[in-house]
Amino acid sequence: MTHRIINAHCNQNGTTPAFNFAGEDAVYHWTRRNWYTHPVALIAENWKTDTIVIGWAPGYIKGTDKTAEEEVEAIISELEE
């Protein structure tokens, strides 16, 4: 199954306007690892629209936590099955 994947950074409240693309029917998943007080990534998935939005923690720089990024990839792989 093909999904549209959108990457965005969350604000200090842990949200991003990009989550609107996932819609109000979205199911949320988050990483177990944190970046300061936020999960490294909050993932919104809407199976009706085949949309996945990844909201990265505020200030997170890609490559900083490889374990968390592998967890995000695993969640997305599971959602795409």
Stockholm file with secondary structure:
# STOCKHOLM 1.0

chainA/1-81         MTHRIINAHCNQNGTTPAFNFAGEDAVYHWTRRNWYTHPVALIAENWKTDTIVIGWAPGYIKGTDKTAEEEVEAIISELEE
#=GR chainA/1-81 SS CCCEEEEEECCTTSCCGGGGGTCTTCEEEECSSEETTEESEEEEEETTTTEEEEEECTTCCTTSCHHHHHHHHHHHHHHHC
#=GC SS_cons        CCCEEEEEECCTTSCCGGGGGTCTTCEEEECSSEETTEESEEEEEETTTTEEEEEECTTCCTTSCHHHHHHHHHHHHHHHC
//
